[in-house]
Amino acid sequence: MTGSFEVRLADVRVGAITTGSDGRLSFRFSEAYKNRVPRPVLSQSFEDDLDKTYRGRKPGQLPSFFANLVHEGRLRELYVRTFGIARDDDLGLLAAVGRDLPGAVSVHPSDEVPLEEGAPDSADPDLERVPEGFRFSLAGVQLKFSMLRQGDSFTLPAHDERGDWIVKMDAGAFPGVVQNELSMMTWAREAGFSVPLCEMVDADRLGPVAAYAQPDLKAFAIARYDRDEGSRIHQEDLAQVVGVEPDRRYQFTHEKMVNVLYRLLGPEAYDELVRRITFVVASGNNDAHLKNWSIVYLDGVTPTLAPVYDQLSTVAWPKFDRKLAFKLGGAAEFGRVDRVAFRKIASKVGVDPIRTERLVAETLERLRDAFRRIGPGLPLLPDHARALREHWTKVPLLREAGELP
């Protein structure tokens, strides 16, 4: 797809994505946006230079912030079939789902009717035939839908509505994935982490998307933290924050991640980051890459950590290796993670390593206590529970804390 597309944050025009004669896709901020006071933040990756033209790495590729909004895997295949868009047409896919992107950002054809406050967006007539719940984007490979909750049931949004829950399908490739994610998220909440409402859902509660649910398998539903009674709360994942493309989401380290967010969010965020990394290790999650960490802008300007999301115990499936998504204190594998790894994070950021060790120990004890209370009632499959307990015997940091109840 070619042409010009307007980028908005809620009702604020931010800039435009355009296609050059060489096929390169570019994004530039508008003068009105740059001069706006107060000015809502689109991404930290742009804040150092609002005058720059941001381009994709090669023709047809979106600049990194927008590339991270485009579907992958099974989701991409579904949308290619649904919209009849070429598989490599990233701009076409982004434009098709541009009205329900994560956070407050949206993308619209530049020839749309001008936005009026309180008026619904205009739309491509061809898209009106596609249910609104199919016209949303959330990065990742798992099949998922943006839906409205109505009592105990879920339905696809109408044209002038926005989904307030994400429903993920259990395709069976990883048996028990829904029970696994719900268990990890419940465990995190019980241990004191901020976790959105979530639950398992039977197919008969999913209305028109029940056809995408596998027989006798559950779906996982989680409330969207970037929606609040119909309004949008802007957010961006860490791949967008640091300005890398989605295929580079594993090319980082925990030290770099903590350093970036410490400088951006302040000392208060450091403790929470250490706790969350401790949970990643404790739960055996080797897929906690850059896109599984996000910040939100509750006032449109000031970033804070988003709630915990997308947490799995991947050690439950033998097909996953025992490597971390990225190194932790130089350790690439769970079996090498110890207290020294966290001391290295502290030293990199310039905070007290002894206090950091205490924070890790306190978090592990809190996790053990929480699991003791709720473990027997979690829907975790028996072989997943066994794999998790075995994981605690293989990781030096966890073994030192004591066995998982």
Secondary structure, DSSP 4 states (H G I P E B T S, - for coil): --S-EEEEETTEEEEEEEE-TTS-EEEEE-HHHHT-SS---S-GGGTT-TTSPEE-SSTTPPPHHHHTTS--HHHHHHHHHHHT--TT-HHHHHHHTTTS-STTEEEEETTSPPP-TTPPPP--GGGGGS-GGGS----SSS-EEEEEEETTEEE---TT----EEEEE--SSSTTHHHHHHHHHHHHHHTT-----EEEE-GGGSGGGGGGSPTT--EEEEE-TTEETTEE-EEEEHHHHHT--GGGTTS-BHHHHHHHHHHHH-HHHHHHHHHHHHHHHHHT-TT--GGG-EEEETTSSSEEEPPP-S---GGGSTTS-SEEEEEETTEEEGGG--HHHHHHHHHHHTS-HHHHHHHHHHHHHHHHHHHHHHGGGS---HHHHHHHHHHHHHSHHHHHH----
